[in-house]
Amino acid sequence: MTDTVLSIVVLLAIALLIGAFFAWRQGYRRQAVLMVVLALVAGMNVAIWTVPNAAGNAPLDQIERGR
């Protein structure tokens, strides 16, 4: 289940970046910048959950193991 949610968040971030590109070209600068910021926040959220720490344990792995 969590893999599906993280995949959807990554797709959302990609869609936001594409939408920001088109918004920027249309002249909606503020909305485009906000969309890029949101895409970065979503990407960092996925990275936090999937990148392992110094001990080699990712938070997502700990959830899947039931800890």
Contacts in CASP RR format, 6 or more apart in sequence:
PFRMAT RR
TARGET T0000
AUTHOR 0000-0000-0000
METHOD contacts of the structure
MODEL  1
MTDTVLSIVVLLAIALLIGAFFAWRQGYRRQAVLMVVLALVAGMNVAIWT
VPNAAGNAPLDQIERGR
2 49 0 8 1.000
2 60 0 8 1.000
2 63 0 8 1.000
2 64 0 8 1.000
6 46 0 8 1.000
6 49 0 8 1.000
6 50 0 8 1.000
6 60 0 8 1.000
9 42 0 8 1.000
9 43 0 8 1.000
9 45 0 8 1.000
9 46 0 8 1.000
10 42 0 8 1.000
10 43 0 8 1.000
10 46 0 8 1.000
12 39 0 8 1.000
12 42 0 8 1.000
13 39 0 8 1.000
13 40 0 8 1.000
13 42 0 8 1.000
13 43 0 8 1.000
13 46 0 8 1.000
14 39 0 8 1.000
16 35 0 8 1.000
16 36 0 8 1.000
16 38 0 8 1.000
16 39 0 8 1.000
16 42 0 8 1.000
17 35 0 8 1.000
17 36 0 8 1.000
17 39 0 8 1.000
19 32 0 8 1.000
19 35 0 8 1.000
20 31 0 8 1.000
20 32 0 8 1.000
20 33 0 8 1.000
20 35 0 8 1.000
20 36 0 8 1.000
20 39 0 8 1.000
21 32 0 8 1.000
23 31 0 8 1.000
23 32 0 8 1.000
23 35 0 8 1.000
24 32 0 8 1.000
48 59 0 8 1.000
49 58 0 8 1.000
49 59 0 8 1.000
49 60 0 8 1.000
50 58 0 8 1.000
50 60 0 8 1.000
51 58 0 8 1.000
52 58 0 8 1.000
52 61 0 8 1.000
END
